[in-house]
Amino acid sequence: MGINDCEGQTGYTEILSRYVKNIKYEDIPPMVIERAKMFVLHTIGVSLCATSLSQGKDVIAMAREMSAGAENGQATLWGDGAKVSMEAAGLAAGCLGDMLDWEDCSWTGHPSCCVVPAAVIGAESMGKNGRELLEAVVAGYEVSQRISLAAHTNLPGYNIFAALVPYMKLAGLSERQMNQCLSLGAVSGIIPANVHERTMSDSLNYQYGYRMEHAASIVRCVQEGLGDLEDAFDVPEAYVAHMESRAYSGENDTGWFIRDLGDTYLTSTILVKHWPANVFVQTYVEIVHKLLTKYHINPDDIEEITIDPSIRVRMWYLDPQCKSATHAQFSIPYCVACAFYHPEPGAVWYDEKTIKDSKIHALMNRVKAGSFLNMFAGVSAKESLAQVIRKMMEGHHPEKFITVKMKNQEVYTEGLFQHPGHPSYMLTREEFADRFHTETKHVLAPEKADKIIDTVFHLEMQDDVSALTENLY
């Protein structure tokens, strides 16, 4: 155990540190390695896609300014190519990863927004190879999700660990230094809050960038000798009670810190979003894709769209002057209407012109709910939204239908139980590659996209991660 006077008896922090230190590529199941590769590809793709948004350009400019005057920057600024500090590169990549709401989703939130850029930026900056990058990715998913499940924290509270674990793994820290990093991460954990989602502010994206920047600084501090803080997950007041987990679950869930660690891979339970929209909107957009593919519907000829069942907290309509991409991403009517007018997904869904498009607003106002899904059916009053998402990902949700009534009175109906990208309906390599081309077609030359795909598919053979990062702009 550590050096603190109030050290606990559970040893969770020490066990997690040892796991991160010792995890090796050759011990990770091939299926988990494959998932990790595809998550790297997908996260890079949706991040680069976001660089065409004005907000994406802003955060890139901010990162360049943060690193101005810095000597010998070692990290590639995604979407730009400048060499900047790890902190600056992480700020940008973390924000970009969530900007289109197109990354991943787990009952622990969106870990890929921090795990993947931390692994890529850290591996490049520290001169690591592809196998080491993949070790960092898997360690990041496995540890950060267990910490989240143990404390039932929300997005601001746990993504610090999704960024921190890959960085500290790649930095080659000792087990004790990793313990110190995790404990500093606990100190930095934000008390659960939901202001961003309540207000539908686009600053929601920045929480990932802030965690990326902060995690890199924590590793630097420990490397420089700041090391009198340890065992934070073993002292109740240090993290679990601070995050008020009992207020969510009514019981102590700290066993999650190390539950099935090394035996069950939570990396394989993550859902990948097939469309740039909130996780609760994915299936509805996929049904629109089915309708367009099968019936070649002209959206100008639609009289009414009925969704059955819909989700009450996602049946939001936007004011014509609304400027929030986050609000649009969380609105079933908007995303359904946008998918009819823009069948190919991309940043165009959330640029200012599209959000204000009168045709899209007219169609979204013809989107009605036939009934509503009770998201909390079978969930106790003490359970959190994380449990709702977990039940959805495990298949505890009904089939959804969309009925389109045309102005000529023709009627088309299609349904779907779950969309491609669900853990039990994962995309193939070919589908991930196809989606990557779609995500990057407006920001990357095709030959660069092909190089990135090939590099990620063969990451274990890459001695120098710059073979990947030199094409990220």
C-alpha positions, 0 to 999 in steps of 0.5 A, a space after each residue: 500500500 501507499 505512504 498515506 496515514 489513512 491508507 485503506 485495506 482494499 488495495 484497489 488502486 494498487 491492483 489497477 496500477 499493476 494491471 496497467 503496468 503489466 498488460 501486454 499485447 500478446 496476452 490480449 485476446 485477438 478479438 479485443 485487439 481487433 475491436 481496439 483497432 476499429 475504435 482507433 479508426 472510427 474515433 480518428 475518422 469522426 474527429 477529422 470530420 469535425 474539423 470542417 465545423 467552425 467549432 472544430 476550426 476554433 479549437 484547432 486555432 486554440 491549440 496552436 495558440 496554447 503551444 505557441 513558442 513551445 520548443 520541439 513539440 512532439 505531438 501532431 495537431 489533428 486536422 492541422 499537422 502542426 507539432 504541438 505539446 501533448 496538452 495542446 494536441 489533447 485539448 483539440 483531439 478530445 473536443 473533436 472526438 465528441 463534436 459530432 456525437 459520432 464516437 462510441 457509447 458505453 454505460 460509462 459514457 464515451 470513453 473513446 474521446 479520451 482513450 484513443 487520442 491519448 493513446 495515439 498522441 502519447 505513443 507518437 510523443 513518446 516514440 512508442 510502437 503500434 503494439 504499445 499503442 494498442 496496449 494503452 488503448 485496451 488498458 484505457 478502456 478496461 480501467 476507466 470503465 471499471 472506475 466509472 462503474 465503481 463510482 457511478 460517476 457521469 461524463 465530467 467525473 470519469 473521463 480523466 481516467 480514460 485519458 490518464 491510463 493510456 498516457 501513464 502506460 505509455 510513459 513507462 511509469 512504475 506501479 507506484 507512480 501509476 498509483 500516484 497518477 490515478 490518485 491525482 486523477 481522483 483528486 481532479 474528478 469533477 463532482 457530478 453535474 449535468 449543466 452542459 446537457 441541461 442547457 444543450 450547450 456546445 461546450 459539452 464537447 470541451 469536457 473531453 479536451 479539458 480532461 485530455 489536457 489535464 491528464 497529460 499534466 498529471 503524468 508530467 507532475 508525477 514524472 517530476 517527483 510529485 508523489 505523496 498521494 496514493 491509494 485514492 480508490 481505497 480511501 472512501 472519502 478520496 473518490 467514491 464518497 466524493 462522487 456520491 455513488 451511494 446517492 445513485 445506487 443505494 449500495 457500495 459498488 466499489 467491487 467494480 474497481 477490479 471485477 473480472 479484471 484481466 478476464 472479462 474485457 469491457 472493451 467488447 461491450 462498447 457500442 459504436 455510433 453508426 450516425 452522427 447523433 445521440 445514442 438514443 437517436 441512432 436506431 431511428 436514423 438507421 430506419 430512415 436509411 432503410 426507407 430511403 434505400 428501399 423506397 427512394 422517398 423524396 422528402 419534399 413529398 412527405 406529409 407526416 412521419 410517425 415514430 413508434 415508440 419514440 423517446 420523450 426526452 429526445 422529441 425536441 424541436 428546434 427554434 429556427 434561430 437555434 445555433 446549438 449542434 448539441 441540441 440538434 444531435 439530441 433531437 429525433 425530429 431534427 436528425 430524422 429530417 436531416 437524414 432524409 435531406 442529407 442521406 450521407 452523414 457528415 459534418 454538414 448535419 450540424 453546420 449553421 446553414 443546415 441547422 437553420 434550413 427551413 426545409 428541415 424545420 418544416 419536415 421535423 415539425 411533421 415528425 410525430 410520436 405514436 407512443 413513447 418508450 419508458 426508458 426507465 421501465 425495469 430500472 429502480 428509482 435508485 439506478 442512474 441513466 448509466 443503468 438505462 444505457 446498460 440495459 439498452 446495450 444488453 438488448 432490453 429495448 423494443 423494436 422501433 418503427 417509422 411510418 412515412 405517409 406521403 402527400 399522395 397517401 402512399 404509406 411506407 413502414 420499416 422497423 429495426 431492433 438495433 443498429 449496426 455498431 451495437 456490441 452484438 451487431 458490430 461493424 465488419 472491417 470493411 464497414 469500418 473502412 467504408 464509414 471512415 471514407 465517408 467521415 473523412 471524404 471532405 477533409 482528407 485526400 483519398 490516398 491519405 484515408 487509405 494509408 490511415 486505414 491500412 496503418 490501423 489494420 496493421 498497427 501491431 506491425 508499426 515500429 513508429 506511430 508516426 506512420 499513422 499521425 503523419 496522415 492526420 491532416 
